[in-house]
Structures are given as C-alpha cells and as structure tokens.
Amino acid sequence: MLLLDPVSLAGALAPLGAATMLPAEAYTSADVLAWERRHLFAGTWSCVGREDDLRGRATEDGASARLRTQQAIRVGDIGVLLTWPGHATSTPADTLGDSGVRAFANTCRHRGHELLPEGDGTTRRSIVCPYHAWSYDLAGVPRATPGVELPPGRAEELSLVELPVERWGGWLFVHAARALGDPDVPPFDAHLGALAEIASPYRTQELVRRARHTYEVAANWKAVTENYHECYHCPLIHPELCRVSPPDSGDNYDLPGMWAGGSMTLRDGAETMSVSGRSGGRPLPGVDPVRVEYLGLFPDLLLSLHPDYVMTHRLVPLAPDRTWVECSWYFDDNGVTIDPSYAVEFWDITNRQDWAACESVQRGLSSPHFRPGPFAPNEDAVHRFVSMVAEAYLGS
C-alpha cells in the first residue's frame, strides 16, 4: 500500500509553474510521520550532531573534558550506539578526528535489550548490556557471554550490527536503517553532491561553537524546512533581516545532491546578518564578504553560512505538529574568545518570527478547507525540497 495517493502527490512533482504543495496529510498524519522517521530519517543520511558534542568535548567556556567512548542516540525510530575505539581518556581537540568513530544498532545480540539508554554516554572501554551482562568491545565483538558458552567462531557471528557512519564538516551522519555494506545505502558523497563544494571555503570542521539555543516549534518539520527555503515572506515578518539583506537578492541552486538552497547578499555597508549589520567576530578567511548561503541538507540539517560565522538548525520531528530545533552558532576564534551575542540576538529574533509563521501554517494545514496552493516563482528551492519528499513517498 502506498503511503499517500499518487494523485495527491502529482502536483508536488509537476514542474515549477504548474506545481502545488504537498497534501495536508503529509503534515498532519501520524502514519506519515512514522513512515518518515523510518524512511526519511533512519533510512537516509541523517545528521546526528556535532562530533565533539557527542563525544562530550565541546564546552563553550573551553574547559577540557573526559571524552566519551560510547554515546546512545536515536535516528528516526532506530536506536544507535556510537563508539570511538581509539581513545578512552582526555584527548586534544586536534586528534578528535583520529578516533575511528563507529555506529552500531543499540540492540544486544542476546535478547535485544538496549546496550545504553538513549541520550546516555560513557567513557568505559567495553559495552555491557545491563540485562544479562553480555559485553562487547568497542568494535562490537562479544567478549563475555555469562552462562553461555559459544562454540568457536560463533562470537564473530554475534557481533553487534554495524551501521554506516560518515564525518563531514565536523558533523556525524548515520544511515540507521541498513547495515554497513548494504548495497542499497547511497554513497555519502552523492548525498552531499555539490553542497560540499559550496560549503568548503567555510571550513566548518575548524570552527568553534560559541552559542546554542533549542526550540520546540508547534509545526511539522517540513513546514519549518519550507519556510527556511524562501524569503517570499521576509518583507512582512522580518524587518530586521530586510534592513541588512534585500529579500529578493541572490539565487537558488539547481545542482546535484540531496539538498536545496541558495544565497542572499548583504546590503551596502552591512558586514553580516546582525541587528546593526556590524560584525562582532572576525571574517572567515577565503569566503565572499557580502554573501550568505542558505543550504538545507536532506533531511534535517540547515546550514546558514555567513562571512563571519556559521549557523545551523538541526531538526528532529517529535509529532506531526511538533519539531525540536537545535540552533548553533560557530566562529573562527583563532585563540580569541568571541562574544556571539550579535549573531545570536539577530537570529533568535528571526527564528521566533519564523516559528510563529510556521505554527500558523500548521493550524491552517489542519483545516478541512486547506487545498495545496501553488509556488511563487522565487520558491524554487521549496519546490525542490517538496519534490524530494514526494518522490520518497512514491518509493524513489
């Protein structure tokens, strides 16, 4: 059985100019969200967070920390255990990338008990199931099976199920629905496509997080993403943004990869996106000083690349009408602590304006009178995103 009637999706797959939005069920149905969690979040390359955050190293005050060797997370509807076999104690930041991250199903091979509760991390050198004390090394191989004597060679067969994991730009991405080596897992480079080249000058892996806000938005995750991908709404709800960046500036991309997005430019005299237009940071070397990139990597990472900082939104759907959003700001401090408030103030204002709009959209989507509307000509990035979702619903 298809998730949604193909007829109801035909509008979203039509060319821009004739296309319409997704049907209301895509934003309001619990069954649709359950399918998305398995197929669009667990079943593709989901961003699970910044690696130094997941390891427990990142602190905004620069304090050292004992690095985790294990961290339990959830990707869509699947529990995942990340491990770092290479290091188990405090490690300088410049060796963080040498720790050989691996991902496993957070499921004991004995009776299926979770190996570590979701959200928990530890610095232990072994993985121990709290149910019957089966233990594994950090490469997922059984080391002890109390009361069960395994025949020679059987231990390898009972290793934890390993999952694909990739690093990019300082973030980790996991494909949780299929095991490592499964031929149906798309190459991560193809998933990134041309986005990697656009983002490359910003050297995000070298930037330091100086602030983070979390929000809970009473709207579907797709409504939040669609709002991000257009500035058609900016003149009406974003006066602060329009003072530093013309809402009709820039262009959207049509390039390879599972992403959508485009750029905007700063007004004459503006240094960055802030309330005053002035920067309190330092320019990022080698990037365009008057350009801001807005790139949405499917399904859950939004990258806003500024001349002097990078801001990200990471989305986690909580319910058909509720989305958790993690907003982070990264800077090139180069040994000098930067006060991020000039960027945080601007985007917290803008975020809250957006969340109010998204929540109003969600209420409208719930009306029995809603019918999918057309796209404006400058909503081509929204159309690209919606087309990706509709194709996924149809099994592409």
C-alpha positions in Angstrom: 0.0 0.0 0.0 1.3 3.4 -0.9 1.8 6.0 1.9 -0.2 8.7 0.1 -2.4 8.6 -3.0 -0.2 9.3 -6.1 -2.8 11.6 -7.4 -2.5 13.8 -4.3 1.3 14.0 -4.9 1.1 14.8 -8.7 1.0 18.5 -8.0 4.2 18.4 -6.0 6.0 16.6 -8.8 4.9 18.9 -11.6 7.4 21.4 -13.0 7.7 24.8 -11.2 4.9 27.0 -12.5 2.4 24.2 -12.5 3.4 22.6 -9.2 1.5 22.7 -5.9 2.4 21.9 -2.3 2.1 18.5 -0.6 -1.3 17.4 0.6 -2.4 18.2 4.1 -1.9 14.6 5.3 1.8 15.0 4.7 1.9 17.5 7.6 -0.8 16.2 9.9 -0.9 12.4 9.8 0.8 10.3 12.5 1.1 7.4 10.0 3.0 9.6 7.6 5.4 10.8 10.3 6.0 7.2 11.4 6.9 6.3 7.8 9.2 9.4 7.6 11.0 8.5 10.8 11.9 5.1 9.4 12.5 6.0 5.7 13.5 9.7 5.6 15.4 9.9 8.9 16.7 6.4 9.7 16.6 5.4 6.1 18.9 8.1 4.7 22.0 10.1 5.9 20.7 11.9 9.0 22.8 14.4 10.8 23.1 13.2 14.4 25.0 16.2 15.7 28.5 17.7 16.1 31.1 15.0 16.8 32.8 17.0 19.6 29.4 17.4 21.3 28.6 13.8 21.0 32.0 12.9 22.5 31.5 15.4 25.3 34.5 17.6 24.4 32.7 20.7 23.3 32.2 23.3 26.0 31.5 27.0 25.3 34.0 28.0 28.0 36.8 25.9 26.5 37.1 23.6 29.5 38.7 20.2 28.9 36.6 17.1 29.3 37.0 13.4 29.5 36.0 12.1 26.1 33.2 9.5 25.8 33.9 6.2 24.2 30.1 5.5 23.7 27.1 7.6 23.1 23.5 6.3 22.6 21.3 8.3 20.2 18.1 7.8 18.2 18.0 8.2 14.4 14.4 8.4 13.3 12.8 5.4 15.0 16.0 3.4 15.4 18.4 3.3 18.4 22.1 3.8 17.6 25.2 3.4 19.6 28.2 5.4 18.6 31.6 4.2 19.7 35.1 5.6 19.5 37.5 2.7 19.9 40.7 4.8 19.5 40.7 6.8 22.7 39.2 6.5 26.1 40.6 9.4 28.0 41.1 13.1 27.6 42.3 13.9 24.1 43.4 17.1 22.5 40.9 18.6 20.0 43.3 18.1 17.1 43.2 14.3 17.5 39.5 14.1 17.8 39.2 13.1 14.2 41.6 10.2 14.6 39.4 8.3 17.0 37.7 6.0 14.4 34.0 6.5 15.1 31.8 3.6 14.5 28.0 3.1 14.7 26.0 0.1 15.8 22.4 -0.8 16.4 21.8 -0.2 20.1 20.5 -3.8 20.4 22.1 -6.6 22.4 22.5 -9.8 20.3 21.2 -11.9 23.1 17.7 -10.6 23.9 17.6 -7.2 22.2 18.0 -5.1 25.3 19.3 -1.6 24.7 23.0 -1.5 25.4 22.9 2.1 26.7 19.8 4.2 27.4 19.1 6.8 24.7 20.9 10.0 25.4 23.5 8.4 27.7 27.2 8.3 27.2 30.1 6.7 29.0 33.9 6.5 29.0 34.0 2.7 29.5 36.3 0.6 27.4 33.6 -2.1 26.9 30.0 -2.2 26.0 28.0 -4.0 28.7 24.3 -5.0 28.3 22.6 -4.2 31.6 20.1 -7.1 31.2 22.3 -10.2 31.2 25.8 -8.7 31.3 26.8 -9.7 27.8 29.7 -7.5 26.9 31.4 -6.3 23.7 34.5 -4.4 22.8 34.2 -1.0 21.1 34.4 -2.7 17.7 31.2 -4.6 18.6 32.7 -8.1 19.0 31.4 -10.2 22.0 33.9 -10.5 24.8 31.8 -12.2 27.6 28.5 -14.1 27.5 28.0 -15.1 31.1 26.4 -18.6 31.4 26.5 -19.1 27.6 29.4 -21.0 26.1 29.7 -20.0 22.4 31.3 -22.5 20.0 34.4 -21.4 18.1 33.7 -18.7 15.5 30.2 -18.1 16.9 31.3 -14.9 18.7 32.0 -13.1 15.4 28.6 -14.0 14.2 27.0 -12.4 17.3 28.8 -9.1 16.9 26.7 -6.0 17.1 25.1 -5.0 13.8 27.3 -2.2 12.4 25.7 0.8 10.6 27.1 3.2 8.1 28.5 6.4 9.6 30.3 9.4 8.0 32.0 12.5 9.1 31.6 15.8 7.2 32.3 19.4 8.3 32.6 18.4 12.0 29.2 16.6 12.0 28.4 12.9 12.1 25.9 11.3 9.7 24.3 7.9 10.2 22.3 5.7 7.9 20.5 3.7 10.6 18.0 1.6 8.6 20.6 -0.6 6.8 23.7 -2.4 7.9 27.2 -1.4 6.9 28.0 -2.7 3.4 24.4 -2.9 2.3 24.4 -2.1 -1.5 21.2 0.0 -1.1 22.9 2.6 1.1 23.6 5.5 -1.2 27.2 6.9 -1.2 27.5 9.8 1.2 29.4 11.8 -1.4 26.4 11.5 -3.8 24.1 12.6 -0.9 26.2 15.7 -0.4 26.6 16.4 -4.0 27.7 20.0 -4.9 26.8 21.3 -1.4 30.2 20.1 -0.2 32.0 22.4 -2.7 29.8 25.4 -1.8 30.4 24.9 1.9 34.1 24.0 1.6 35.6 27.6 2.0 33.9 28.0 5.4 36.0 25.2 6.9 33.2 24.3 9.3 35.2 21.5 10.9 37.6 24.1 12.3 35.0 26.4 13.7 34.1 26.6 17.4 30.6 26.6 18.8 30.0 29.7 21.0 26.3 29.5 21.5 23.3 27.2 21.2 19.6 27.6 21.6 16.9 24.9 21.4 13.3 25.5 20.4 10.2 23.4 20.3 8.0 24.5 17.3 4.4 23.6 17.1 4.7 22.8 13.4 5.6 19.9 11.2 9.3 19.5 10.4 8.6 20.0 6.6 6.8 23.3 7.3 9.9 24.5 9.2 12.2 23.5 6.3 9.9 25.0 3.6 9.9 28.3 5.5 13.7 28.3 5.6 14.0 27.8 1.9 12.2 31.0 0.9 12.3 34.7 1.6 9.0 35.5 -0.1 7.7 36.0 3.4 10.5 38.2 4.6 9.1 41.7 3.8 6.1 41.0 6.0 7.6 39.3 9.1 11.4 40.0 9.1 12.0 43.8 9.3 15.4 43.2 10.9 16.5 40.9 8.2 15.4 43.1 5.4 17.4 46.0 6.8 20.7 44.1 6.3 19.9 41.9 3.3 17.5 42.5 0.4 14.8 39.7 0.4 14.9 39.4 -3.3 18.7 39.1 -3.6 20.6 36.0 -4.6 19.7 32.9 -6.5 18.7 29.3 -5.7 20.9 26.4 -6.9 19.9 23.5 -9.1 22.9 21.2 -8.6 23.5 17.5 -7.8 22.9 16.1 -4.3 20.1 15.6 -1.8 19.8 19.3 -0.8 18.1 22.5 -1.7 19.1 26.1 -1.1 20.5 29.4 -2.4 22.2 32.6 -1.5 21.4 36.1 -0.5 23.6 39.2 -0.4 24.2 41.9 2.2 23.2 45.5 1.7 25.9 48.1 1.1 27.7 48.8 4.3 26.5 45.7 6.1 29.2 43.3 7.4 27.0 40.4 8.4 23.5 39.4 9.5 23.1 41.2 12.8 20.6 43.8 14.1 23.1 46.6 13.4 24.7 45.0 10.3 28.0 45.1 12.1 30.1 42.0 13.0 31.4 41.3 16.5 33.5 38.4 15.2 36.2 38.0 12.6 35.9 37.4 8.9 36.2 33.8 7.8 39.2 33.5 5.5 38.5 33.0 1.8 34.7 33.4 1.8 32.7 36.0 0.0 32.3 39.0 2.3 28.9 40.1 1.1 27.2 36.7 0.5 25.2 34.4 2.8 24.5 30.8 1.8 21.3 29.0 3.0 21.6 25.3 2.3 19.3 22.5 3.5 20.9 19.0 3.5 18.1 16.5 3.4 16.5 15.6 5.8 17.5 17.5 8.9 20.4 19.9 8.7 20.1 23.6 7.6 23.4 25.4 7.1 23.5 29.2 7.1 27.0 30.3 6.0 27.8 34.0 6.8 31.0 36.0 6.1 32.0 35.7 9.8 30.1 32.8 11.3 28.1 29.7 10.5 24.7 29.0 12.0 22.9 25.6 11.8 19.5 24.3 12.5 19.1 20.6 13.2 15.6 19.3 13.1 14.1 16.4 15.0 10.4 15.6 14.4 8.6 15.0 17.7 5.0 14.7 16.4 3.2 15.6 13.2 2.7 19.1 14.6 5.8 19.5 16.7 9.5 19.8 15.9 12.6 20.2 18.1 15.1 22.6 16.6 18.7 22.9 17.7 20.2 26.2 16.6 24.0 26.6 16.9 26.5 29.3 16.1 30.1 28.6 15.1 33.0 31.1 14.9 36.7 31.2 13.9 38.0 32.3 17.3 41.7 31.6 16.5 42.6 31.7 20.1 40.5 34.8 20.8 37.1 34.3 22.6 34.3 35.9 20.5 31.1 37.2 22.1 28.4 35.6 19.9 25.6 37.8 21.1 25.5 40.0 18.0 24.6 36.9 15.8 22.5 35.1 18.5 20.3 38.2 19.1 19.6 38.7 15.4 18.8 35.1 14.7 16.8 34.5 17.9 14.5 37.4 16.8 14.3 35.9 13.3 13.8 32.4 14.4 10.9 33.3 16.7 9.3 35.3 13.9 9.6 32.2 11.7 8.3 29.8 14.3 5.2 31.9 14.8 4.6 31.8 11.0 5.2 28.1 10.8 2.8 27.4 13.7 0.1 29.5 11.9 0.7 27.5 8.7 0.3 24.3 10.7 -3.0 25.4 12.1 -4.1 26.3 8.6 -3.0 22.9 7.3 -5.3 21.3 9.9 -8.3 23.0 8.5 -10.7 20.8 6.4 -10.7 23.6 3.9 -7.0 23.5 3.1 -6.0 22.7 -0.5 -2.4 22.6 -1.7 -1.5 26.0 -3.2 0.9 27.0 -6.0 4.5 28.1 -5.7 5.6 31.6 -6.3 8.4 31.9 -8.9 11.0 32.6 -6.2 10.0 29.5 -4.2 12.0 27.1 -6.4 14.1 25.9 -3.5 10.9 25.0 -1.7 9.7 23.2 -4.8 12.9 21.2 -5.0 12.6 20.1 -1.3 8.9 19.2 -1.7 9.7 17.2 -4.9 12.3 15.2 -3.0 9.8 14.4 -0.3 7.1 13.4 -2.8 9.5 11.2 -4.7 10.4 9.4 -1.5 6.7 8.8 -0.7 6.4 7.1 -4.1 9.5 4.9 -3.4 12.1 6.8 -5.4 
